[in-house]
C-alpha cells in the first residue's frame, strides 16, 4: 500500500469498499435518510429510560437557564430603576447645594463681622471673665452664647468698680461745710441783702 491509497482528500475516510465516495459507513441502528426516524418505543427499555432521564434533565436545565435569565433581566431593570432614582436624587441634592452656597457665603461673612464685634466688646473685660471665653476658634454661636451669659457678671463687676471710685459710694454722705466755708457763705448772703443784719 502506498501513501496515496491510505489517505483521502480533505480528511475523508479512505474508501475501503464498504461505503461509497470514502464516507464513514453508517451504524446499523442509524437511519439512512433524514425523513425516517427510529421510534423510541422500538428501543430497549433501559435506553428508553435513559433518553427520558436525559430529556428531563435537559428540560430542567433549560428551565433553570430561563429562570436565571429572567432573574438577571429583573435585576438589571431594578438596577436601572435605582440608578435613575439615584440620578434624580443626586440632581435634587446638587440643586439644593447650589441654592445653599450663597447662604453659606453670607453666613461666613457675618461670622467674621460678628467675631470682630465680640473681640472689640470683650477686649476691656477683666481677665477673670475672659478666661471662660471659648476663643476665636469656637463657632460664632458659641461665643455669642458665652457673651450673653457673661453680661450680667460684667455689669455687676462694673458697678462694683464704679462704687469704689471716690464720690461714687453706694450711699454717699453729703459733705459737711467746714467753719471757714460757713463764714464765707454768710458774708455773701449779707452782701446780697437777703440775710438779716
Secondary structure as UniProt FT lines:
FT   HELIX           3..6
FT   HELIX           9..11
FT   HELIX           20..22
FT   TURN            28..29
FT   TURN            34..35
FT   HELIX           40..42
FT   HELIX           45..122
FT   TURN            123..124
FT   HELIX           127..130
FT   TURN            131..132
FT   TURN            136..137
FT   HELIX           140..163
FT   TURN            166..167
FT   TURN            170..171
FT   HELIX           179..192
//
